[in-house]
């Protein structure tokens, strides 16, 4: 039988061999502290690029004035 239990932490999740990870710690003054992390694969970067291109093309098509023939 397969083990269907959920991983207990981020360290237990299997990673992609080419995964890119980033973490940051941001302190503002004495009382505010923000921490974050992200991870993405090269395929994810390509997907974000294609999606951004398609959104830009859609906005360009909407913003370009259309020539109308008023007779």
Secondary structure, DSSP 4 states (H G I P E B T S, - for coil): ----PPPSSGGGS---TT-EEEEEEEEETTTEEEEEEEEE-HHHHHHHHHHHHHHHHHHHHHHSPPP----
